[in-house]
Structures are given as C-alpha cells and as structure tokens.
Amino acid sequence: MTLHPDVLLADLSDVDLDWLRLLVGDWQVLADLSLADLILWVRRPGRDGAPEEWSAVAHARPTTAPLVFVEDVVGRRRPGDEQMDWAAARGGRVHVGAREVRPGTLVDEDVVGIRTSRHARRCVAVLTRHTPAAVLRSPHRLEQQYRVMADDLLTMVSEGEFPTVAAATGRRRGAPRVGDGVIHLDAEGTITSASPNAVSALHRTGVGEGIVGQRLLDLVSDLPRTASSSLSPVDEGLPVVLAGRAAWWAEIDTGVVQVAVRAIPVVIGGRRTGAVVLLRDVTSLRRGEEALLSHEASVREVHHRVKNSLQTVTALLRLQVRRVEDPAAREALETAMHRLGAISVVHESLAQTAEEEVDLDPVVDRVVRSVTELAREVGEGGGMGYQRRGSLGRMPSERASAVAMVVSELAQNVVTHAAASQVVVEARRARVGEHRVLEVSVEDDGAGMTGDRAASGTGLGRQIVEALVADLGGTIRWESARPQGTRAVFTVAL
C-alpha cells in the first residue's frame, strides 16, 4: 500500500516515512482484528496561511466486518481537534466515542499517536480507528477476542513496538491472515483463545480438541511426522514462532498437511506479555507449487536432452566433414552443422532457466562465434572478428530459434562469400506504422554486392532466411554497406 503524496508535506524525516510505510504495509491484521476501518493522518500546513490541518494519507478496510467508509477517504483533510492534537502531542490512545460519519451512521472512534520507537519523544502521525456501532452493541465472543488482541496491537503502535522491523513475511506465497485463523497466547505460550478456523487448521495436522489452556509448542511438537516429512529440512524457526517469542513466519509440515504460522509478539511497556499467532492451511497451495516446479524441471530436462542430441549430431557431422573430399558435400555438411548449432544454443539457454523466454543477446553471440570458429576449423574466414551493438531483448523459445537461425545463415553467408575481416550485428527497436518491430542488421566489410556474389544469394540459405523472417511477421532486404561490404537487414514483429 502506498501513501498519499500529502505525506511529503508533513514535517517528517526519511526514517519517519519509512516507519509509516512499514505500518501501512502490515496494518491489515490490525484492521481485521479491530473489525474497523483504519485511517492514517499526518499534519500538514493549512492553505493560504490557514492553521495546520490533518490529511488522510492511507486507509485500511477490514475483511472481517462491515465497512464504515465505502468511499475512498485518502486525500481528505480534517481540521485539528482536541483528541487528535492530544494524541499527537502525548502519544497513547484517546477514546473519542460515538461520532456520526454520515447521516444515520454512528461509529465508535479511537485516536492513537504513532511513535517510531518506545523512546521517541514525539509522534510522527496519528491513526484513527472507526468501529461500526453495531459491532460494539452486541459483540460475539469471537469479536470480543479479536478486539482484545487489536487493543494490544494499538498500544504497541502508540509505543513504537508495531510494526516489528525484524518480522519476515517469507518468500513463499500463503501469508496467513486473521480470517484464516488466529490464536492468542500468554507470556508462557499458553493458548488463551483461538478462532474456529485456527482450531480447524490445527485439527488437520493431527492436534485434538480442547486446545485452550495448552501450550501451542507442545501440541505441535507431539505431532507424528510421516516418512516424507522426516526427510524434509527442519524449520529451525518454528519453535520460537509457536512459543510467540519471535516476530517470524514458519510452517508446520507433517508431510501430509502444511500450515503457515506467523507470530506477532505482544510487547507492552518493554515487556513481552503474549503473542498473536496467525495460521493458514497452505497444503493445496504447496502441492500446486510442487507440481509447477516438477513441470518446470521436466521442461528443462527436455530442452537439455534436445540440446545434447543436437550436439551429438553436430559432432558426428564434424567428423564426417574431415573425411569428405568432395567440396560440394563438405559445404552441405558444414551448413547443416551450423544450422543445428544455432538451434542447440537456444535449447541450451532454455535448459538453464524455468522461463519460457530466451535472452537473445548471448544466444546470437554464441551462434555467430560458433560460425566463425567452425570456419576457422575448415580453413575459411579464420581471422574474422565479431561485434554486437544494441540488445535483441527476450523472446519466446520458438521465435528465438527462428531469429538465431536467420542470424546464423547470414553470418555463414559472410564467412563463405564475403572474404570479410569483421561482421557486426546491430539491433534496435523501431516502429513501422502502428506496429513495433525488432530490426536486426548483419553487416560485413567484405567484397560487397558484386555481380557474382549477388547471383550466389539465390540458394537454399536465402530461401530458408526469407521463409523464417516471413514466419516472424517481418521483412528482409540486402543493401551495400559503406565504405564497403554488405548489410542484410531483417525485422521481427513484436
């Protein structure tokens, strides 16, 4: 969640701004436990010399209760009042009481001063909590439990203890939320209350009924582990998370069921008094991730095997070239070798990544260099240099193979016919009418487009190039380069 630009008009340091960003990045749990809307306010100069006013720079709505503000309140301004000014000056929480936010709609409002640490002398902003009157009029037991935990977190906000800087959200998907399940622990790690969803999540792992009054760490430690689970890495952070002693995220993994667990230690007055623990059954999510990883590994293995097969065929052709004396046969085998080599390089790139797109720059570099190296082996173009200008970018594998083949054919043509000392591949993005294209040129400093060379460009290689470029939705042309040489320019539709 981002902050409204008005936050930059407030008298706040970079440290203050970072703290407010941390707060709004993690305050959904506070809104859900409060069953209320939360609004973050900063003090900013008034307009045209008017007194200072408060500006709403962020807004969180609960997912566990009816909304108070259906409309967007970010950017609204509010004149200073006694409660907000007091909370900003002294910190702590002020209970404003009932306030009418619109005709016929009453909410209960609290104002909390926000400190960046327990020892900070001033508050950098204020937070207002707006609870529907109906929620407070006849609260259910679960709602009462939520509010107890929310009040603890609000106190931590006023003392600079929440959000917790050391807290980790984890790299994997499936961060637990209040609606997924929440447990309240005392200072000893004993469960004092648990939501029905939290009880269900633990029950799926094998924990029995009647968890209130027991230590969460003991309940999970006694769970049986399957053979597959015993072979998986042990989450060393799990014990301190289950005890509520560390603001961290871990997972309970029985081998059959996986439950994500996040602990928020409750620290009031510098002393840990308990913890709020969020739980979420992520079994189906993890199975989907494992299936995806298995699929990606299979795809990479296929590309690896195709690359190996192509390299084997290329090696066999290279052996055959050394034994063939007929010039026409040698040329045909060499051409087949560099075509297979170009395709092999693309599959090698795909075998090293889980992505279905290929970075064409290293592919083209390897293709052209392999052509020049092969020419050196057979005694053609041994001293030819290579240079690339610009970037070809990334493309899907099938289009990348076609581009690599085109560049390979053009480079081979330079080696065979141009008697050049250097070949330059240049790429740039361009616009042709309403369409964006990749324009690639292959230029040499050889003999140029003489009559004999122009006539030679009518064989199979040229037919292959023109067919591939047409499949790529582009065009190709040949022109003279300056001061000498030939330039082939082709486009690829993007």
Secondary structure by P-SEA (a helix, b strand, c coil): cccccccccccccaaaaaaaaaaaacaaaaaaaacbbbbbbbbbbbcccccbbbbbcbbbbbcccccccccccccccccccaaaaaaaacccccccccccccccbbbbbbbbbbbcccccccccbbbbbbbcccccccccaaaaaaaaaaaaaaaaaaacccccccccccccccccccccbbbbbccccccccccaaaaaaaaaaccccccccccaaaaaaaccccccccccccccaaaaaaacccccccccccccbbbbbbbbbbbccccccbbbbbbbbaaaaaaaaaaaaaaaaaaaaaaaaaaaaaaaaaaaaaaaaaacccaaaaaaaaaaaaaaaaaaaaaaaaaacccccccaaaaaaaaaaaaaaaaaaacccccbbbbbccccccccaaaaaaaaaaaaaaaaaaaccccccbbbbbbbbbbcccbbbbbbbbbbccccccaaaaaacccaaaaaaaaaaaaacbbbbbbbcccbbbbbbbbbcc
